Amino acid sequence: MTTNTPPVDLRQWIEQRQKSAKHDLATSSVSPLSVSDLLEISEDKNKSREALSLDNVTLEDRLRTGDGLRTNLAALYSARAAGVTADDIILTAGPSAAAFTLLSSILVAGDHVICQSPANNSFVQISRSLGVEVTYWKSTSANKWRLQANDVQSDIKDNTKAIILQSPCDPTGAIVPKPVLEELMDLAAEKGILIIADETFRPLFHSILPSHEDFSPSTINFGYKKVAVVGSITKAYSLPGINVGWIASRDQSIITACKQKKSFITPSISKLDETVATEAVSDWCIHALLARNIRLCQANLDLLEAFISEHSWACSWVKPLAGTTALLKFHKMGKPVNGEAFSNALLSQTGLLVVPAATYHGEAVDLRGYVSVAFGGSTVQFEAALAAWKQFMEESYDTVPVVAKSSNDQGQ
């Protein structure tokens, strides 16, 4: 299915409502760290204290920046012998800049891309703004949001330039399983197609073990060189106020093209952002940081699971494996509720902010009745949000309208 109707922008939806929210279950970053928090979790506090002292930070203007940060980031991908080096990484001013830099460097009007759905729609929006045709690679709740590699093959065209995936996925919390990625690499290699992976929520794996057959290394570590990965310090690493993203690829033609494009956008990142990000992903901070975030997500996920169990008469889900978001489906007597009306009622009556999934993920997949819930905040705040939601379910859920049946329902 290909469509030219633009979805509602997720960021706009949240920004328009966030000021009036008492309980924010829309923001997908893990509970933010302070500089003091970074110092507390550091396994080498003297080294961290020196690195994070603003007295030692020179605010120079540099064309080539972030050698230390790029070296630390490269270490995140070097799980195999043919590892990623600092020269394979480009830093950008945030994840959106990384996505735009990458896509605008390799795509031109008339190209065709295949995009995972449901998934965060920024790559779709950017592709369309460049005049690129988009076809969706769909997953469904019936299949636990698991993608199938054989679904891609029939969608490949002569002008297909890239296949775009997101793992872990926002909003489903699913991952692209290792066997699927292996099949996809073989298919891409046969056709010479670029694989783009949005890995901004990696490596936040809270509900799947590395020993599981579906658990996968980064997409960049499969041996196929025509792969580009986008990452960010804002989500899994609890630093939403630090505007650092990156592009990683072992294909130097992609890196060269992105460098040329980046020079017209943001030639360098903030030195202050770079300093904090470098320390966060240093060998003496990153392990404790990720352990803290995984524990936090696991605790909140247990609370969310109990809430869903208590309200099984009205909602269901596929438990997420990774990331910080989940899709919850609400119904009344088997009919999906109006997700937008439900979300607006929650906000106006309880101050609880969630996102109706159909407004920004529902173009290709039927997401009527679904809301996206972020569970990466502090446990105290998350408990308060669920308490408010529980009260709404008891007192006001009966007033939420269901979705009117449409001609598209047949065969759903």
C-alpha positions as CSV (number, residue, x, y, z in Angstrom):
1,M,0.0,0.0,0.0
2,T,1.4,3.4,-1.0
3,T,-0.3,6.6,0.0
4,N,0.5,10.3,-0.2
5,T,-1.7,11.4,2.7
6,P,0.7,12.8,5.4
7,P,0.1,11.5,8.9
8,V,-0.2,13.8,11.9
9,D,3.3,14.6,13.2
10,L,4.1,12.9,16.5
11,R,6.2,15.7,17.9
12,Q,3.4,18.3,17.1
13,W,0.8,16.1,18.8
14,I,2.9,15.9,22.0
15,E,4.0,19.5,22.0
16,Q,0.5,20.9,21.6
17,R,-0.7,18.9,24.7
18,Q,2.4,18.5,26.9
19,K,2.0,21.8,28.9
20,S,-1.4,20.7,30.1
21,A,-0.3,17.2,31.1
22,K,0.2,16.1,34.7
23,H,1.2,12.6,33.7
24,D,3.4,12.3,30.6
25,L,3.2,8.8,29.0
26,A,4.0,10.1,25.6
27,T,7.7,11.1,25.9
28,S,9.8,8.1,24.9
29,S,13.1,8.9,26.5
30,V,14.2,7.0,29.6
31,S,14.0,9.1,32.8
32,P,16.6,11.8,32.2
33,L,19.9,11.9,34.0
34,S,21.6,14.9,35.5
35,V,25.3,15.5,35.4
36,S,25.4,14.6,39.1
37,D,23.7,11.3,38.2
38,L,26.4,10.6,35.6
39,L,29.0,11.2,38.2
40,E,27.2,8.9,40.7
41,I,27.0,5.9,38.3
42,S,30.6,6.3,37.0
43,E,33.0,3.6,37.8
44,D,35.8,6.1,37.6
45,K,34.5,9.2,39.4
46,N,37.7,11.1,39.3
47,K,38.0,10.8,35.6
48,S,34.3,11.7,35.1
49,R,34.5,14.6,37.4
50,E,37.4,16.0,35.4
51,A,35.7,15.4,32.1
52,L,32.4,17.0,33.1
53,S,33.9,20.1,34.7
54,L,32.8,23.0,32.6
55,D,35.9,24.9,33.7
56,N,37.9,22.5,31.5
57,V,35.7,22.8,28.4
58,T,37.0,25.0,25.7
59,L,34.2,26.3,23.5
60,E,36.1,26.5,20.3
61,D,34.6,26.4,16.8
62,R,35.9,23.3,15.0
63,L,35.1,21.7,11.6
64,R,36.1,18.2,12.7
65,T,34.8,17.3,16.2
66,G,34.1,14.5,18.5
67,D,37.0,12.1,18.0
68,G,36.6,10.8,21.6
69,L,32.8,10.5,21.2
70,R,33.1,8.7,17.8
71,T,35.6,6.3,19.2
72,N,33.3,5.5,22.1
73,L,30.4,5.0,19.8
74,A,32.4,2.8,17.5
75,A,33.0,0.5,20.4
76,L,29.2,-0.1,20.7
77,Y,29.1,-1.7,17.3
78,S,32.4,-3.7,17.4
79,A,30.9,-7.0,18.5
80,R,32.6,-8.9,15.7
81,A,36.0,-9.0,14.2
82,A,35.2,-6.7,11.3
83,G,34.3,-3.8,13.6
84,V,33.2,-0.3,13.2
85,T,35.8,2.5,13.6
86,A,35.6,6.1,14.5
87,D,35.9,7.0,10.8
88,D,32.7,5.1,10.1
89,I,30.7,7.5,12.2
90,I,29.3,11.0,11.6
91,L,27.9,13.1,14.4
92,T,24.8,15.2,14.0
93,A,22.9,17.7,16.1
94,G,20.3,15.1,17.2
95,P,18.5,12.1,15.6
96,S,16.3,14.1,13.3
97,A,19.4,15.7,11.7
98,A,20.9,12.3,11.3
99,A,17.8,10.9,9.5
100,F,17.6,13.9,7.2
101,T,21.3,14.0,6.5
102,L,21.3,10.3,5.6
103,L,18.2,10.2,3.5
104,S,18.9,13.5,1.6
105,S,22.4,12.2,0.8
106,I,21.3,9.0,-0.8
107,L,17.8,9.6,-2.2
108,V,16.5,11.7,-5.0
109,A,13.0,12.3,-6.4
110,G,11.7,9.3,-8.2
111,D,13.4,6.8,-6.0
112,H,11.5,4.1,-4.1
113,V,11.9,3.0,-0.5
114,I,10.3,0.3,1.6
115,C,9.6,1.3,5.2
116,Q,8.6,-0.8,8.2
117,S,5.1,-0.1,9.6
118,P,4.1,0.6,12.3
119,A,7.2,2.5,13.2
120,N,8.1,6.1,14.0
121,N,7.2,8.0,10.8
122,S,10.0,10.5,10.5
123,F,11.8,8.5,7.8
124,V,8.6,8.2,5.9
125,Q,8.0,12.0,6.1
126,I,11.5,12.9,5.1
127,S,11.4,10.4,2.2
128,R,8.2,11.9,0.9
129,S,9.5,15.5,1.3
130,L,12.3,14.4,-1.1
131,G,9.8,13.2,-3.7
132,V,10.5,9.5,-2.9
133,E,7.8,6.8,-3.3
134,V,7.1,4.8,-0.1
135,T,5.8,1.3,0.2
136,Y,5.1,-0.2,3.7
137,W,6.6,-3.4,5.1
138,K,3.8,-4.3,7.5
139,S,3.7,-6.1,10.8
140,T,0.6,-7.0,12.8
141,S,-0.3,-7.6,16.4
142,A,-1.6,-11.1,15.4
143,N,2.0,-11.9,14.5
144,K,3.3,-10.2,17.6
145,W,4.5,-7.3,15.4
146,R,7.1,-9.6,13.9
147,L,8.2,-8.7,10.4
148,Q,8.5,-11.3,7.7
149,A,11.3,-11.1,5.2
150,N,9.4,-12.7,2.4
151,D,6.9,-9.9,2.5
152,V,9.5,-7.5,1.2
153,Q,10.5,-9.3,-2.0
154,S,7.3,-8.7,-3.9
155,D,7.5,-4.9,-3.1
156,I,11.0,-4.4,-4.6
157,K,11.0,-2.4,-7.8
158,D,13.6,-1.4,-10.3
159,N,13.9,2.0,-8.6
160,T,14.0,0.6,-5.0
161,K,16.9,2.4,-3.3
162,A,16.6,1.4,0.3
163,I,14.7,-0.8,2.9
164,I,14.2,1.1,6.1
165,L,13.6,-0.6,9.5
166,Q,13.5,0.4,13.1
167,S,14.7,-2.0,15.8
168,P,13.8,-1.7,18.7
169,C,10.6,-0.3,17.3
170,D,8.6,2.8,18.5
171,P,5.8,2.2,19.3
172,T,5.5,-1.6,19.3
173,G,8.6,-2.4,21.3
174,A,9.3,-5.2,18.9
175,I,12.7,-6.1,17.4
176,V,13.5,-7.3,14.0
177,P,14.5,-10.9,14.7
178,K,18.0,-12.1,13.8
179,P,16.7,-14.7,11.3
180,V,14.7,-12.0,9.5
181,L,17.7,-9.7,9.3
182,E,19.8,-12.5,7.9
183,E,17.2,-13.2,5.2
184,L,16.9,-9.4,4.5
185,M,20.7,-9.1,4.1
186,D,20.8,-11.8,1.5
187,L,18.0,-10.3,-0.4
188,A,19.5,-6.8,-0.3
189,A,22.9,-8.1,-1.4
190,E,21.3,-9.8,-4.4
191,K,19.5,-6.6,-5.4
192,G,22.2,-4.1,-4.3
193,I,19.7,-2.3,-2.1
194,L,20.8,-0.2,0.9
195,I,19.5,-1.2,4.4
196,I,18.8,1.7,6.7
197,A,18.3,0.9,10.4
198,D,16.9,3.3,13.0
199,E,18.5,2.0,16.2
200,T,17.8,5.0,18.5
201,F,16.3,2.7,21.1
202,R,19.2,0.2,21.0
203,P,20.5,-1.4,23.2
204,L,17.6,-1.2,25.6
205,F,16.6,-4.9,25.6
206,H,14.6,-5.5,28.8
207,S,12.4,-8.5,27.9
208,I,14.6,-10.7,25.7
209,L,17.9,-12.4,26.6
210,P,21.0,-12.3,24.3
211,S,20.8,-16.1,24.2
212,H,17.4,-16.0,22.5
213,E,17.4,-17.1,18.8
214,D,15.7,-13.8,17.8
215,F,18.2,-11.6,19.6
216,S,20.3,-9.7,17.1
217,P,23.5,-7.6,17.0
218,S,23.3,-4.2,15.4
219,T,22.3,-4.3,11.8
220,I,25.7,-2.9,10.9
221,N,27.4,-6.1,12.1
222,F,26.0,-8.6,9.6
223,G,28.8,-8.3,7.1
224,Y,26.8,-6.6,4.3
225,K,28.5,-3.2,3.8
226,K,25.5,-1.3,2.2
227,V,24.0,-0.7,5.7
228,A,23.6,2.7,7.4
229,V,22.5,2.9,11.1
230,V,21.1,5.9,12.9
231,G,21.6,6.3,16.6
232,S,20.9,8.9,19.3
233,I,22.0,9.7,22.9
234,T,18.5,10.9,23.7
235,K,16.4,7.8,24.2
236,A,18.2,4.6,25.5
237,Y,20.9,6.7,27.2
238,S,18.6,9.0,29.2
239,L,19.9,12.3,27.8
240,P,17.0,13.9,25.9
241,G,18.5,17.4,26.7
242,I,21.8,16.5,24.9
243,N,21.3,17.0,21.2
244,V,23.6,14.3,19.7
245,G,22.8,11.8,17.0
246,W,24.9,9.9,14.6
247,I,25.1,7.9,11.3
248,A,27.3,4.8,11.2
249,S,28.2,2.9,8.1
250,R,31.1,0.7,6.9
251,D,30.4,1.9,3.3
252,Q,32.7,4.9,2.8
253,S,30.7,6.1,-0.2
254,I,27.7,6.6,2.2
255,I,29.9,8.3,4.8
256,T,31.4,10.7,2.2
257,A,28.0,11.6,0.8
258,C,26.7,12.3,4.3
259,K,29.7,14.5,5.2
260,Q,29.1,16.6,2.1
261,K,25.4,17.0,2.9
262,K,26.1,17.7,6.6
263,S,28.4,20.6,5.8
264,F,25.3,22.5,4.6
265,I,23.2,21.6,7.7
266,T,25.2,21.6,10.9
267,P,28.9,21.3,10.4
268,S,29.6,20.6,14.1
269,I,27.7,19.7,17.2
270,S,27.7,21.7,20.5
271,K,30.9,21.2,22.4
272,L,28.9,21.0,25.7
273,D,26.6,18.3,24.2
274,E,29.7,16.4,22.9
275,T,31.3,16.5,26.4
276,V,28.4,15.0,28.2
277,A,27.6,12.4,25.5
278,T,31.2,11.3,25.4
279,E,31.2,10.6,29.1
280,A,27.8,8.9,29.1
281,V,29.0,6.3,26.5
282,S,32.5,5.9,28.0
283,D,33.5,2.5,29.2
284,W,33.3,3.5,32.8
285,C,29.7,4.9,32.6
286,I,27.8,3.1,29.9
287,H,27.4,-0.3,31.7
288,A,25.9,1.1,34.9
289,L,23.8,3.6,32.8
290,L,22.2,0.9,30.7
291,A,21.7,-1.4,33.7
292,R,19.9,1.4,35.5
293,N,17.7,2.0,32.5
294,I,16.9,-1.7,31.8
295,R,15.9,-2.1,35.5
296,L,13.7,1.0,35.3
297,C,11.9,-0.3,32.2
298,Q,11.4,-3.7,33.6
299,A,9.9,-2.3,36.8
300,N,7.5,0.0,34.9
301,L,6.6,-2.8,32.5
302,D,5.6,-5.0,35.4
303,L,3.3,-2.3,36.6
304,L,1.8,-1.8,33.1
305,E,1.3,-5.5,32.7
306,A,-0.6,-5.6,36.0
307,F,-2.8,-2.7,34.8
308,I,-3.6,-4.5,31.5
309,S,-4.4,-7.7,33.4
310,E,-6.8,-5.8,35.7
311,H,-8.5,-4.2,32.7
312,S,-8.5,-7.2,30.3
313,W,-12.2,-6.6,29.8
314,A,-11.2,-3.4,27.9
315,C,-7.6,-3.6,26.7
316,S,-5.0,-6.0,25.3
317,W,-1.4,-5.8,24.1
318,V,1.7,-7.6,22.8
319,K,4.3,-7.2,25.5
320,P,7.3,-5.2,24.1
321,L,10.7,-6.8,24.0
322,A,12.8,-3.7,24.0
323,G,12.7,0.1,23.9
324,T,10.4,2.3,26.0
325,T,7.0,2.2,24.2
326,A,4.1,-0.2,23.9
327,L,0.8,-0.3,22.0
328,L,-2.3,-0.9,24.0
329,K,-5.6,-1.7,22.2
330,F,-8.8,-0.6,23.9
331,H,-12.2,-1.9,22.9
332,K,-15.9,-2.0,24.0
333,M,-17.8,-5.2,23.4
334,G,-15.2,-6.1,20.7
335,K,-15.3,-2.8,18.9
336,P,-12.2,-0.6,19.0
337,V,-12.6,2.8,20.7
338,N,-11.9,6.0,19.0
339,G,-8.2,6.4,19.9
340,E,-8.1,10.2,19.5
341,A,-11.3,10.8,21.5
342,F,-9.9,8.4,24.2
343,S,-6.6,10.2,24.4
344,N,-8.2,13.6,24.6
345,A,-10.6,12.5,27.3
346,L,-7.7,11.1,29.4
347,L,-5.9,14.4,29.1
348,S,-8.8,16.6,29.8
349,Q,-10.1,14.6,32.8
350,T,-7.0,13.2,34.4
351,G,-4.1,15.1,32.9
352,L,-2.7,11.9,31.4
353,L,-1.0,12.2,28.1
354,V,-0.8,9.2,25.7
355,V,-0.7,9.2,21.9
356,P,-3.5,7.7,19.7
357,A,-1.4,5.4,17.5
358,A,-3.6,5.8,14.4
359,T,-2.7,9.5,14.1
360,Y,0.9,8.9,13.3
361,H,1.3,5.1,12.7
362,G,-2.0,4.1,11.2
363,E,-1.6,4.7,7.5
364,A,-0.7,1.2,6.5
365,V,-1.7,-0.9,9.4
366,D,-5.1,-0.9,11.1
367,L,-4.4,0.7,14.5
368,R,-7.9,1.8,15.4
369,G,-8.3,1.6,19.2
370,Y,-4.6,1.6,19.9
371,V,-2.8,4.1,22.0
372,S,1.0,4.4,22.3
373,V,2.3,4.4,25.9
374,A,5.8,5.3,27.0
375,F,7.0,3.6,30.2
376,G,10.6,4.9,30.5
377,G,9.8,7.6,33.2
378,S,10.5,7.4,36.9
379,T,8.6,4.6,38.6
380,V,7.0,7.0,41.1
381,Q,5.6,9.1,38.3
382,F,4.5,6.0,36.3
383,E,2.6,4.6,39.3
384,A,0.8,7.9,39.7
385,A,-0.1,7.9,36.0
386,L,-1.5,4.4,36.1
387,A,-3.5,5.3,39.3
388,A,-5.1,8.2,37.4
389,W,-5.8,6.0,34.4
390,K,-7.4,3.3,36.6
391,Q,-9.7,5.9,38.1
392,F,-10.7,7.0,34.5
393,M,-11.4,3.4,33.5
394,E,-13.7,3.0,36.5
395,E,-15.5,6.3,36.2
396,S,-15.4,7.5,32.6
397,Y,-14.5,4.8,30.2
398,D,-18.2,4.2,29.4
399,T,-18.3,7.6,27.8
400,V,-15.5,6.9,25.2
401,P,-17.0,6.4,21.7
402,V,-16.1,3.5,19.5
403,V,-14.9,3.7,16.0
404,A,-17.7,3.7,13.4
405,K,-17.6,0.7,11.1
406,S,-16.3,1.5,7.7
407,S,-16.1,-0.2,4.3
408,N,-12.5,-1.1,5.0
409,D,-13.4,-3.3,7.9
410,Q,-14.1,-6.3,5.7
411,G,-11.1,-8.6,5.7
412,Q,-9.3,-6.8,8.5
